[in-house]
């Protein structure tokens, strides 16, 4: 409740200032990206974003004012509510793609709520779990908690958001005390899945896993589970590839070679890199980006919003945006370090992971360094659900900062 009394720390003010700056940049960039759009509705996207910004800041104030203990007590309730909503989406779509509920004046994207819910439930469970960090039962419980919403989101299909859950799982698990070596073993199934595309690379990787297990001797049960999961991951590679949608397969292929389909799946990456490169050091000026105005950049107000920043404000403009994000992330890590309450610390590091992961993936997509997965740039990309989620995470960070001494 310190924010209501005006007792605000310097870190809290810096966090708010950086997020407000990014939100204002987002509104300006959305206006620039869509002012030449064919419909009046699209041209007014920036006005809708302004309304959502006001709502998001009000939500931020509520999140800061509510005691962290409230989120701790109702963590499982929120998680259950999100799972029910995700089930509702699956039923609504008849097993097909359905990502939001349409309430007329706004679309509720449940996957954004699920990110926060997973952070809460992981923080709650790991705070009170008495099992050792390397316990197989502890890991299995955490994996189930994450897998339930992740698989539902993957069914929508939303591969990008499902990857956010994995990033949160690994980071929060590490922050709760899991040794780095065990953390490495948690990511081996994913590496094994990729390495199994060729028998020789998979064999070499599998031998390395066996060597590491022999070195650290984590225990019989852990070793058996690790070997079994890696074997299964290697064996299901053809099945996983065949289960991917055609556009998902093409996104992976054009990431490796954008020239493979320059007028199709590779078009986005090529045009994005052209836009950013043409911006130079200082950019072409606000609303003066030719790639943007001529609509050469698809999804320029959401997935590829950083391309517009690079074209219109150049290297220095893009760097300023990245520095604002860096400030939020570094301050968040600092807050997580100094929190005396374990739940608060885990919540903050989970929130920081969401923002950092989406930043890396979104900017990486724009630069052609990451496959196109459809993750928005926090605070900047168009979308009410994404903006609300970003400001809610910021509210949790400020809440923890103002009450870091509480146990």
Secondary structure as GFF3:
##gff-version 3
##sequence-region A 1 407
A	DSSP	three_ten_helix	2	5	.	.	.	ID=ss1
A	DSSP	alpha_helix	10	34	.	.	.	ID=ss2
A	DSSP	alpha_helix	40	43	.	.	.	ID=ss3
A	DSSP	alpha_helix	45	65	.	.	.	ID=ss4
A	DSSP	alpha_helix	68	73	.	.	.	ID=ss5
A	DSSP	alpha_helix	75	92	.	.	.	ID=ss6
A	DSSP	beta_strand	100	102	.	.	.	ID=ss7
A	DSSP	beta_strand	107	109	.	.	.	ID=ss8
A	DSSP	alpha_helix	110	128	.	.	.	ID=ss9
A	DSSP	alpha_helix	136	154	.	.	.	ID=ss10
A	DSSP	alpha_helix	159	175	.	.	.	ID=ss11
A	DSSP	alpha_helix	180	195	.	.	.	ID=ss12
A	DSSP	alpha_helix	199	216	.	.	.	ID=ss13
A	DSSP	alpha_helix	220	235	.	.	.	ID=ss14
A	DSSP	alpha_helix	237	243	.	.	.	ID=ss15
A	DSSP	alpha_helix	246	256	.	.	.	ID=ss16
A	DSSP	three_ten_helix	258	261	.	.	.	ID=ss17
A	DSSP	alpha_helix	267	279	.	.	.	ID=ss18
A	DSSP	alpha_helix	290	293	.	.	.	ID=ss19
A	DSSP	alpha_helix	305	338	.	.	.	ID=ss20
A	DSSP	alpha_helix	342	367	.	.	.	ID=ss21
A	DSSP	alpha_helix	384	402	.	.	.	ID=ss22
###
